[in-house]
Amino acid sequence: MDGLNFARGIDISPDGKHVYVVAAFDHALAAFSRDSATGELTFVDVEKDGVGGVDGLNYASNVAVSPDGKHVYVTGNGDHAVAVFSRDSATGELTFVDVEKDGVGGVDGLSSPIPVAISPDGKHVYVGSTGDDALTMFSRDSATGELTFETTYLDGVDGNNFDAPLWIAFSTDGQY
């Protein structure tokens, strides 16, 4: 199966109909439909770095589906980036939207990113950087999925402790 060499991250759409997997060695994001009765997966699509205008998937490391199910976000460790895809909720197919890269357009804190998470309200996307020892926050346009750089929280600054973050989690109320 194409797009699964060294699979590193997985997420399921909020409706449970689709599964998304990133693979570092294939520089890819694979999409599968999911049978709700059996859990069986059927291959739908694969998006690869450098193919059809897709960018930001070099050494893909993690994936998150937005709470509204409209968009998928992928960290590309080798591209120092987070890639944005729109999602067809009926088919699970993906369309490349945009990429945010470290050092481009004022974006900072994306050197070797791994974890990516979306706030429960869907308004912000957070990316952890093992190269910068940082947590970077973007605001999210819920209509287009596009990201706008907001700020970077650096390890050792203002009491922050982000030494090579590998996971991001939210409190049950979504405030922290």
Backbone as JSON Lines, residues from 0, in Angstrom:
{"i":0,"aa":"M","n":[0.84,-1.17,0.0],"ca":[0.0,0.0,0.0],"c":[0.89,1.24,0.0]}
{"i":1,"aa":"D","n":[0.59,2.15,-0.88],"ca":[1.36,3.38,-1.03],"c":[1.0,4.37,0.07]}
{"i":2,"aa":"G","n":[2.02,5.05,0.61],"ca":[1.78,6.12,1.57],"c":[1.8,5.72,3.02]}
{"i":3,"aa":"L","n":[2.34,4.53,3.34],"ca":[2.35,4.08,4.73],"c":[3.73,3.69,5.25]}
{"i":4,"aa":"N","n":[4.79,3.99,4.49],"ca":[6.13,3.61,4.92],"c":[6.57,4.46,6.1]}
{"i":5,"aa":"F","n":[6.75,3.83,7.25],"ca":[7.07,4.44,8.53],"c":[5.95,5.37,8.99]}
{"i":6,"aa":"A","n":[4.74,4.76,9.11],"ca":[3.58,5.49,9.61],"c":[3.85,5.99,11.01]}
{"i":7,"aa":"R","n":[3.55,7.27,11.26],"ca":[3.91,7.88,12.54],"c":[2.74,8.51,13.27]}
{"i":8,"aa":"G","n":[1.71,8.9,12.58],"ca":[0.6,9.57,13.23],"c":[-0.71,9.16,12.6]}
{"i":9,"aa":"I","n":[-1.79,9.2,13.41],"ca":[-3.1,8.79,12.92],"c":[-4.17,9.63,13.6]}
{"i":10,"aa":"D","n":[-5.24,9.93,12.87],"ca":[-6.39,10.59,13.47],"c":[-7.64,10.12,12.71]}
{"i":11,"aa":"I","n":[-8.77,10.24,13.39],"ca":[-10.06,9.81,12.84],"c":[-10.95,11.03,12.73]}
{"i":12,"aa":"S","n":[-11.71,11.12,11.64],"ca":[-12.63,12.24,11.47],"c":[-13.68,12.21,12.57]}
{"i":13,"aa":"P","n":[-14.22,13.38,12.94],"ca":[-15.2,13.43,14.03],"c":[-16.43,12.55,13.79]}
{"i":14,"aa":"D","n":[-16.79,12.33,12.53],"ca":[-17.95,11.48,12.24],"c":[-17.59,9.99,12.22]}
{"i":15,"aa":"G","n":[-16.29,9.68,12.39],"ca":[-15.84,8.29,12.44],"c":[-15.78,7.58,11.1]}
{"i":16,"aa":"K","n":[-16.03,8.29,10.01],"ca":[-16.1,7.67,8.69],"c":[-14.76,7.54,7.98]}
{"i":17,"aa":"H","n":[-13.76,8.31,8.43],"ca":[-12.47,8.32,7.73],"c":[-11.3,8.32,8.71]}
{"i":18,"aa":"V","n":[-10.21,7.69,8.28],"ca":[-8.99,7.61,9.05],"c":[-7.87,8.21,8.21]}
{"i":19,"aa":"Y","n":[-7.01,9.01,8.86],"ca":[-5.9,9.66,8.18],"c":[-4.59,9.26,8.86]}
{"i":20,"aa":"V","n":[-3.61,8.86,8.03],"ca":[-2.33,8.36,8.53],"c":[-1.21,9.09,7.81]}
{"i":21,"aa":"V","n":[-0.19,9.55,8.58],"ca":[0.99,10.15,7.96],"c":[2.14,9.16,8.0]}
{"i":22,"aa":"A","n":[2.95,9.21,6.95],"ca":[4.09,8.3,6.83],"c":[5.34,9.09,6.51]}
{"i":23,"aa":"A","n":[6.32,9.0,7.4],"ca":[7.54,9.8,7.29],"c":[8.37,9.45,6.06]}
{"i":24,"aa":"F","n":[8.58,8.15,5.81],"ca":[9.46,7.77,4.71],"c":[8.81,7.94,3.34]}
{"i":25,"aa":"D","n":[7.48,7.96,3.28],"ca":[6.78,8.23,2.02],"c":[6.46,9.71,1.86]}
{"i":26,"aa":"H","n":[6.73,10.52,2.91],"ca":[6.43,11.96,2.88],"c":[4.97,12.13,2.44]}
{"i":27,"aa":"A","n":[4.08,11.43,3.16],"ca":[2.71,11.3,2.67],"c":[1.66,11.36,3.76]}
{"i":28,"aa":"L","n":[0.44,11.62,3.31],"ca":[-0.77,11.58,4.11],"c":[-1.74,10.66,3.37]}
{"i":29,"aa":"A","n":[-2.11,9.55,4.0],"ca":[-3.03,8.59,3.39],"c":[-4.41,8.7,4.03]}
{"i":30,"aa":"A","n":[-5.43,8.56,3.21],"ca":[-6.82,8.62,3.67],"c":[-7.5,7.28,3.43]}
{"i":31,"aa":"F","n":[-8.31,6.87,4.42],"ca":[-9.06,5.62,4.34],"c":[-10.5,5.87,4.76]}
{"i":32,"aa":"S","n":[-11.42,5.15,4.12],"ca":[-12.79,5.14,4.63],"c":[-12.87,4.02,5.65]}
{"i":33,"aa":"R","n":[-13.79,4.18,6.61],"ca":[-13.89,3.22,7.71],"c":[-15.3,2.69,7.81]}
{"i":34,"aa":"D","n":[-15.43,1.37,7.8],"ca":[-16.72,0.72,7.98],"c":[-17.08,0.79,9.46]}
{"i":35,"aa":"S","n":[-18.18,1.47,9.8],"ca":[-18.53,1.67,11.2],"c":[-18.92,0.37,11.91]}
{"i":36,"aa":"A","n":[-19.37,-0.61,11.17],"ca":[-19.78,-1.87,11.79],"c":[-18.59,-2.78,12.08]}
{"i":37,"aa":"T","n":[-17.64,-2.83,11.15],"ca":[-16.52,-3.77,11.29],"c":[-15.19,-3.09,11.62]}
{"i":38,"aa":"G","n":[-15.09,-1.79,11.34],"ca":[-13.83,-1.08,11.53],"c":[-12.87,-1.26,10.36]}
{"i":39,"aa":"E","n":[-13.28,-2.04,9.37],"ca":[-12.43,-2.3,8.21],"c":[-12.14,-1.01,7.46]}
{"i":40,"aa":"L","n":[-10.89,-0.85,7.02],"ca":[-10.47,0.34,6.3],"c":[-10.33,0.05,4.81]}
{"i":41,"aa":"T","n":[-10.71,1.03,4.0],"ca":[-10.56,0.95,2.55],"c":[-9.79,2.18,2.09]}
{"i":42,"aa":"F","n":[-8.73,1.96,1.33],"ca":[-7.89,3.06,0.84],"c":[-8.72,4.01,-0.01]}
{"i":43,"aa":"V","n":[-8.55,5.34,0.22],"ca":[-9.26,6.36,-0.53],"c":[-8.3,7.18,-1.38]}
{"i":44,"aa":"D","n":[-7.21,7.66,-0.76],"ca":[-6.38,8.67,-1.43],"c":[-5.04,8.78,-0.72]}
{"i":45,"aa":"V","n":[-4.03,9.26,-1.41],"ca":[-2.76,9.6,-0.78],"c":[-2.28,10.93,-1.34]}
{"i":46,"aa":"E","n":[-1.8,11.77,-0.45],"ca":[-1.2,13.05,-0.83],"c":[0.28,12.95,-0.5]}
{"i":47,"aa":"K","n":[1.14,13.32,-1.47],"ca":[2.59,13.22,-1.26],"c":[3.27,14.56,-1.47]}
{"i":48,"aa":"D","n":[4.29,14.78,-0.67],"ca":[5.08,16.0,-0.76],"c":[5.66,16.14,-2.17]}
{"i":49,"aa":"G","n":[5.48,17.3,-2.78],"ca":[6.06,17.56,-4.09],"c":[5.24,17.04,-5.26]}
{"i":50,"aa":"V","n":[4.09,16.44,-5.01],"ca":[3.24,15.91,-6.07],"c":[1.96,16.75,-6.16]}
{"i":51,"aa":"G","n":[1.67,17.27,-7.34],"ca":[0.45,18.05,-7.55],"c":[0.38,19.32,-6.73]}
{"i":52,"aa":"G","n":[1.54,19.92,-6.46],"ca":[1.58,21.17,-5.71],"c":[1.57,21.02,-4.2]}
{"i":53,"aa":"V","n":[1.49,19.79,-3.71],"ca":[1.48,19.55,-2.25],"c":[2.85,19.88,-1.68]}
{"i":54,"aa":"D","n":[2.86,20.58,-0.55],"ca":[4.1,20.95,0.12],"c":[3.92,20.82,1.63]}
{"i":55,"aa":"G","n":[5.04,20.59,2.33],"ca":[5.02,20.53,3.78],"c":[4.96,19.14,4.37]}
{"i":56,"aa":"L","n":[5.02,18.09,3.56],"ca":[4.91,16.72,4.05],"c":[6.24,15.98,4.12]}
{"i":57,"aa":"N","n":[7.36,16.69,3.9],"ca":[8.65,16.02,3.97],"c":[8.87,15.49,5.39]}
{"i":58,"aa":"Y","n":[9.01,14.19,5.5],"ca":[9.13,13.48,6.78],"c":[7.92,13.8,7.67]}
{"i":59,"aa":"A","n":[6.73,13.56,7.1],"ca":[5.47,13.81,7.81],"c":[5.49,13.13,9.17]}
{"i":60,"aa":"S","n":[5.07,13.87,10.2],"ca":[5.23,13.33,11.55],"c":[3.95,13.21,12.36]}
{"i":61,"aa":"N","n":[2.93,14.01,12.09],"ca":[1.7,13.87,12.84],"c":[0.55,14.51,12.07]}
{"i":62,"aa":"V","n":[-0.68,14.17,12.49],"ca":[-1.88,14.62,11.78],"c":[-2.99,14.9,12.78]}
{"i":63,"aa":"A","n":[-3.81,15.91,12.46],"ca":[-4.99,16.24,13.28],"c":[-6.12,16.68,12.36]}
{"i":64,"aa":"V","n":[-7.31,16.14,12.62],"ca":[-8.52,16.55,11.89],"c":[-9.24,17.59,12.75]}
{"i":65,"aa":"S","n":[-9.7,18.66,12.11],"ca":[-10.39,19.71,12.85],"c":[-11.69,19.19,13.45]}
{"i":66,"aa":"P","n":[-12.12,19.77,14.58],"ca":[-13.34,19.31,15.24],"c":[-14.58,19.38,14.36]}
{"i":67,"aa":"D","n":[-14.6,20.32,13.4],"ca":[-15.74,20.41,12.48],"c":[-15.62,19.46,11.3]}
{"i":68,"aa":"G","n":[-14.47,18.75,11.21],"ca":[-14.26,17.76,10.16],"c":[-13.94,18.33,8.79]}
{"i":69,"aa":"K","n":[-13.79,19.64,8.68],"ca":[-13.56,20.27,7.38],"c":[-12.12,20.24,6.9]}
{"i":70,"aa":"H","n":[-11.16,20.15,7.84],"ca":[-9.75,20.29,7.47],"c":[-8.87,19.29,8.19]}
{"i":71,"aa":"V","n":[-7.72,19.02,7.56],"ca":[-6.72,18.12,8.13],"c":[-5.39,18.87,8.14]}
{"i":72,"aa":"Y","n":[-4.67,18.77,9.27],"ca":[-3.39,19.47,9.45],"c":[-2.3,18.44,9.68]}
{"i":73,"aa":"V","n":[-1.16,18.63,9.0],"ca":[-0.05,17.67,9.07],"c":[1.25,18.41,9.32]}
{"i":74,"aa":"T","n":[2.03,17.91,10.29],"ca":[3.37,18.47,10.5],"c":[4.36,17.73,9.61]}
{"i":75,"aa":"G","n":[5.23,18.49,8.99],"ca":[6.3,17.95,8.16],"c":[7.63,18.28,8.81]}
{"i":76,"aa":"N","n":[8.19,17.29,9.51],"ca":[9.42,17.48,10.26],"c":[10.56,17.95,9.37]}
{"i":77,"aa":"G","n":[10.68,17.37,8.19],"ca":[11.77,17.72,7.28],"c":[11.57,19.05,6.57]}
{"i":78,"aa":"D","n":[10.32,19.5,6.44],"ca":[10.02,20.79,5.82],"c":[9.9,21.91,6.85]}
{"i":79,"aa":"H","n":[9.95,21.56,8.15],"ca":[9.77,22.54,9.21],"c":[8.47,23.31,8.95]}
{"i":80,"aa":"A","n":[7.38,22.52,8.81],"ca":[6.13,23.09,8.33],"c":[4.9,22.4,8.9]}
{"i":81,"aa":"V","n":[3.77,23.08,8.71],"ca":[2.46,22.47,8.93],"c":[1.66,22.69,7.65]}
{"i":82,"aa":"A","n":[1.16,21.58,7.09],"ca":[0.39,21.63,5.84],"c":[-1.1,21.57,6.16]}
{"i":83,"aa":"V","n":[-1.89,22.23,5.32],"ca":[-3.33,22.32,5.5],"c":[-4.03,21.68,4.3]}
{"i":84,"aa":"F","n":[-5.02,20.82,4.6],"ca":[-5.83,20.18,3.57],"c":[-7.3,20.39,3.87]}
{"i":85,"aa":"S","n":[-8.1,20.6,2.84],"ca":[-9.55,20.57,3.03],"c":[-9.98,19.12,2.86]}
{"i":86,"aa":"R","n":[-11.1,18.77,3.49],"ca":[-11.56,17.39,3.52],"c":[-12.98,17.3,3.0]}
{"i":87,"aa":"D","n":[-13.2,16.39,2.07],"ca":[-14.55,16.1,1.59],"c":[-15.17,15.14,2.59]}
{"i":88,"aa":"S","n":[-16.18,15.58,3.33],"ca":[-16.74,14.75,4.4],"c":[-17.47,13.52,3.88]}
{"i":89,"aa":"A","n":[-17.9,13.54,2.63],"ca":[-18.59,12.38,2.07],"c":[-17.61,11.29,1.63]}
{"i":90,"aa":"T","n":[-16.52,11.7,0.97],"ca":[-15.59,10.72,0.41],"c":[-14.31,10.54,1.23]}
{"i":91,"aa":"G","n":[-13.96,11.56,2.03],"ca":[-12.71,11.53,2.78],"c":[-11.52,12.05,1.98]}
{"i":92,"aa":"E","n":[-11.74,12.36,0.7],"ca":[-10.65,12.86,-0.14],"c":[-10.16,14.22,0.36]}
{"i":93,"aa":"L","n":[-8.89,14.48,0.09],"ca":[-8.22,15.69,0.56],"c":[-7.78,16.56,-0.6]}
{"i":94,"aa":"T","n":[-7.75,17.87,-0.35],"ca":[-7.24,18.84,-1.31],"c":[-6.28,19.76,-0.57]}
{"i":95,"aa":"F","n":[-5.07,19.9,-1.12],"ca":[-4.07,20.77,-0.5],"c":[-4.54,22.21,-0.53]}
{"i":96,"aa":"V","n":[-4.42,22.9,0.61],"ca":[-4.86,24.29,0.73],"c":[-3.66,25.24,0.85]}
{"i":97,"aa":"D","n":[-2.77,24.95,1.82],"ca":[-1.7,25.91,2.13],"c":[-0.66,25.22,2.99]}
{"i":98,"aa":"V","n":[0.46,25.91,3.17],"ca":[1.51,25.43,4.07],"c":[2.11,26.62,4.8]}
{"i":99,"aa":"E","n":[2.4,26.43,6.07],"ca":[3.11,27.43,6.87],"c":[4.47,26.84,7.21]}
{"i":100,"aa":"K","n":[5.54,27.59,6.89],"ca":[6.9,27.1,7.1],"c":[7.68,28.01,8.05]}
{"i":101,"aa":"D","n":[8.53,27.4,8.81],"ca":[9.4,28.13,9.73],"c":[10.23,29.14,8.96]}
{"i":102,"aa":"G","n":[10.24,30.39,9.43],"ca":[11.06,31.43,8.81],"c":[10.45,32.08,7.59]}
{"i":103,"aa":"V","n":[9.24,31.7,7.21],"ca":[8.58,32.28,6.04],"c":[7.38,33.11,6.5]}
{"i":104,"aa":"G","n":[7.32,34.36,6.06],"ca":[6.19,35.21,6.39],"c":[6.04,35.5,7.87]}
{"i":105,"aa":"G","n":[7.14,35.53,8.6],"ca":[7.11,35.83,10.02],"c":[6.85,34.63,10.92]}
{"i":106,"aa":"V","n":[6.63,33.46,10.34],"ca":[6.37,32.26,11.14],"c":[7.65,31.84,11.85]}
{"i":107,"aa":"D","n":[7.54,31.52,13.13],"ca":[8.69,31.11,13.92],"c":[8.28,29.93,14.8]}
{"i":108,"aa":"G","n":[9.23,29.08,15.14],"ca":[8.98,28.0,16.08],"c":[8.57,26.68,15.45]}
{"i":109,"aa":"L","n":[8.86,26.48,14.16],"ca":[8.47,25.23,13.5],"c":[9.67,24.38,13.07]}
{"i":110,"aa":"S","n":[10.79,24.55,13.74],"ca":[11.95,23.71,13.4],"c":[11.71,22.29,13.92]}
{"i":111,"aa":"S","n":[11.62,21.34,13.01],"ca":[11.38,19.92,13.33],"c":[10.11,19.72,14.17]}
{"i":112,"aa":"P","n":[8.96,20.11,13.61],"ca":[7.71,19.94,14.35],"c":[7.26,18.48,14.37]}
{"i":113,"aa":"I","n":[6.62,18.1,15.46],"ca":[6.03,16.76,15.55],"c":[4.56,16.85,15.93]}
{"i":114,"aa":"P","n":[4.22,17.25,17.18],"ca":[2.8,17.22,17.52],"c":[2.03,18.38,16.9]}
{"i":115,"aa":"V","n":[0.77,18.09,16.54],"ca":[-0.15,19.12,16.07],"c":[-1.5,18.83,16.71]}
{"i":116,"aa":"A","n":[-2.16,19.87,17.19],"ca":[-3.47,19.71,17.82],"c":[-4.31,20.94,17.55]}
{"i":117,"aa":"I","n":[-5.61,20.72,17.53],"ca":[-6.55,21.81,17.28],"c":[-7.39,22.01,18.53]}
{"i":118,"aa":"S","n":[-7.55,23.26,18.92],"ca":[-8.34,23.54,20.12],"c":[-9.75,22.99,19.94]}
{"i":119,"aa":"P","n":[-10.39,22.57,21.03],"ca":[-11.74,21.99,20.93],"c":[-12.76,22.91,20.24]}
{"i":120,"aa":"D","n":[-12.56,24.23,20.34],"ca":[-13.48,25.15,19.67],"c":[-13.11,25.36,18.19]}
{"i":121,"aa":"G","n":[-11.99,24.77,17.76],"ca":[-11.57,24.84,16.36],"c":[-10.96,26.16,15.94]}
{"i":122,"aa":"K","n":[-10.74,27.07,16.88],"ca":[-10.24,28.4,16.53],"c":[-8.73,28.49,16.41]}
{"i":123,"aa":"H","n":[-7.99,27.54,17.02],"ca":[-6.53,27.62,17.01],"c":[-5.91,26.26,16.72]}
{"i":124,"aa":"V","n":[-4.75,26.32,16.07],"ca":[-3.94,25.12,15.82],"c":[-2.61,25.33,16.53]}
{"i":125,"aa":"Y","n":[-2.2,24.31,17.26],"ca":[-0.95,24.36,18.02],"c":[0.01,23.33,17.47]}
{"i":126,"aa":"V","n":[1.28,23.73,17.34],"ca":[2.32,22.83,16.81],"c":[3.5,22.86,17.76]}
{"i":127,"aa":"G","n":[3.97,21.68,18.16],"ca":[5.15,21.56,19.0],"c":[6.39,21.35,18.15]}
{"i":128,"aa":"S","n":[7.46,22.01,18.53],"ca":[8.7,21.94,17.76],"c":[9.82,21.35,18.61]}
{"i":129,"aa":"T","n":[10.37,20.23,18.16],"ca":[11.49,19.63,18.87],"c":[12.8,20.34,18.56]}
{"i":130,"aa":"G","n":[12.9,20.99,17.41],"ca":[14.11,21.72,17.05],"c":[14.22,23.06,17.73]}
{"i":131,"aa":"D","n":[13.08,23.73,17.92],"ca":[13.06,25.04,18.58],"c":[12.69,24.94,20.06]}
{"i":132,"aa":"D","n":[12.32,23.73,20.52],"ca":[11.82,23.57,21.9],"c":[10.73,24.61,22.13]}
{"i":133,"aa":"A","n":[9.67,24.51,21.34],"ca":[8.66,25.56,21.35],"c":[7.26,25.01,21.09]}
{"i":134,"aa":"L","n":[6.28,25.83,21.4],"ca":[4.89,25.6,21.05],"c":[4.44,26.81,20.26]}
{"i":135,"aa":"T","n":[3.98,26.58,19.03],"ca":[3.57,27.68,18.16],"c":[2.06,27.65,18.0]}
{"i":136,"aa":"M","n":[1.44,28.83,18.07],"ca":[0.0,28.94,17.97],"c":[-0.39,29.71,16.7]}
{"i":137,"aa":"F","n":[-1.35,29.14,15.99],"ca":[-1.94,29.77,14.81],"c":[-3.43,29.97,15.05]}
{"i":138,"aa":"S","n":[-4.0,31.03,14.51],"ca":[-5.45,31.12,14.47],"c":[-5.88,30.4,13.19]}
{"i":139,"aa":"R","n":[-7.09,29.84,13.23],"ca":[-7.59,29.02,12.12],"c":[-8.85,29.64,11.54]}
{"i":140,"aa":"D","n":[-8.86,29.8,10.21],"ca":[-10.05,30.24,9.51],"c":[-10.91,29.0,9.29]}
{"i":141,"aa":"S","n":[-12.05,28.91,9.96],"ca":[-12.86,27.69,9.89],"c":[-13.48,27.46,8.52]}
{"i":142,"aa":"A","n":[-13.6,28.49,7.71],"ca":[-14.16,28.34,6.37],"c":[-13.14,27.77,5.39]}
{"i":143,"aa":"T","n":[-11.91,28.3,5.42],"ca":[-10.89,27.89,4.45],"c":[-9.86,26.91,5.03]}
{"i":144,"aa":"G","n":[-9.73,26.9,6.35],"ca":[-8.71,26.08,7.0],"c":[-7.37,26.77,7.11]}
{"i":145,"aa":"E","n":[-7.21,27.89,6.44],"ca":[-5.93,28.59,6.44],"c":[-5.54,29.04,7.84]}
{"i":146,"aa":"L","n":[-4.23,29.09,8.05],"ca":[-3.67,29.45,9.35],"c":[-3.02,30.82,9.3]}
{"i":147,"aa":"T","n":[-3.1,31.52,10.43],"ca":[-2.41,32.8,10.6],"c":[-1.54,32.67,11.85]}
{"i":148,"aa":"F","n":[-0.25,32.93,11.67],"ca":[0.69,32.85,12.79],"c":[0.31,33.85,13.86]}
{"i":149,"aa":"E","n":[0.25,33.37,15.11],"ca":[-0.07,34.24,16.24],"c":[1.16,34.48,17.12]}
{"i":150,"aa":"T","n":[1.74,33.38,17.67],"ca":[2.86,33.54,18.58],"c":[3.59,32.21,18.77]}
{"i":151,"aa":"T","n":[4.78,32.31,19.32],"ca":[5.56,31.12,19.68],"c":[5.95,31.23,21.14]}
{"i":152,"aa":"Y","n":[5.72,30.15,21.87],"ca":[6.12,30.06,23.27],"c":[7.4,29.23,23.31]}
{"i":153,"aa":"L","n":[8.51,29.86,23.72],"ca":[9.81,29.21,23.71],"c":[10.16,28.6,25.06]}
{"i":154,"aa":"D","n":[10.85,27.48,25.03],"ca":[11.33,26.83,26.24],"c":[12.22,27.8,27.02]}
{"i":155,"aa":"G","n":[12.0,27.89,28.34],"ca":[12.84,28.71,29.19],"c":[12.49,30.19,29.21]}
{"i":156,"aa":"V","n":[11.48,30.59,28.44],"ca":[11.07,32.0,28.41],"c":[9.74,32.13,29.14]}
{"i":157,"aa":"D","n":[9.66,33.05,30.07],"ca":[8.45,33.31,30.85],"c":[7.94,32.07,31.58]}
{"i":158,"aa":"G","n":[8.87,31.22,32.01],"ca":[8.5,30.03,32.77],"c":[8.01,28.87,31.93]}
{"i":159,"aa":"N","n":[8.1,28.98,30.6],"ca":[7.66,27.89,29.73],"c":[8.61,26.72,29.77]}
{"i":160,"aa":"N","n":[8.08,25.51,29.69],"ca":[8.89,24.3,29.64],"c":[8.45,23.47,28.45]}
{"i":161,"aa":"F","n":[9.1,23.68,27.32],"ca":[8.77,22.98,26.09],"c":[9.99,22.29,25.5]}
{"i":162,"aa":"D","n":[10.71,21.54,26.32],"ca":[11.9,20.84,25.86],"c":[11.48,19.65,25.0]}
{"i":163,"aa":"A","n":[11.63,19.78,23.68],"ca":[11.3,18.74,22.7],"c":[9.89,18.17,22.91]}
{"i":164,"aa":"P","n":[8.85,19.0,22.76],"ca":[7.48,18.52,22.97],"c":[7.08,17.45,21.95]}
{"i":165,"aa":"L","n":[6.48,16.38,22.45],"ca":[6.05,15.28,21.59],"c":[4.54,15.1,21.54]}
{"i":166,"aa":"W","n":[3.81,15.7,22.5],"ca":[2.35,15.6,22.54],"c":[1.77,16.93,22.95]}
{"i":167,"aa":"I","n":[0.53,17.15,22.55],"ca":[-0.23,18.32,22.98],"c":[-1.6,17.81,23.4]}
{"i":168,"aa":"A","n":[-2.05,18.26,24.57],"ca":[-3.37,17.85,25.06],"c":[-4.08,19.07,25.62]}
{"i":169,"aa":"F","n":[-5.4,19.01,25.65],"ca":[-6.22,20.09,26.18],"c":[-6.95,19.62,27.41]}
{"i":170,"aa":"S","n":[-7.23,20.57,28.31],"ca":[-8.06,20.26,29.46],"c":[-9.47,19.92,28.97]}
{"i":171,"aa":"T","n":[-10.24,19.21,29.81],"ca":[-11.58,18.78,29.38],"c":[-12.5,19.94,29.04]}
{"i":172,"aa":"D","n":[-12.27,21.1,29.67],"ca":[-13.1,22.27,29.33],"c":[-12.55,23.07,28.15]}
{"i":173,"aa":"G","n":[-11.4,22.65,27.6],"ca":[-10.8,23.29,26.43],"c":[-10.13,24.61,26.69]}
{"i":174,"aa":"Q","n":[-10.01,25.02,27.96],"ca":[-9.43,26.32,28.26],"c":[-7.91,26.29,28.44]}
{"i":175,"aa":"Y","n":[-7.35,25.1,28.64],"ca":[-5.91,25.0,28.88],"c":[-5.29,23.92,28.02]}
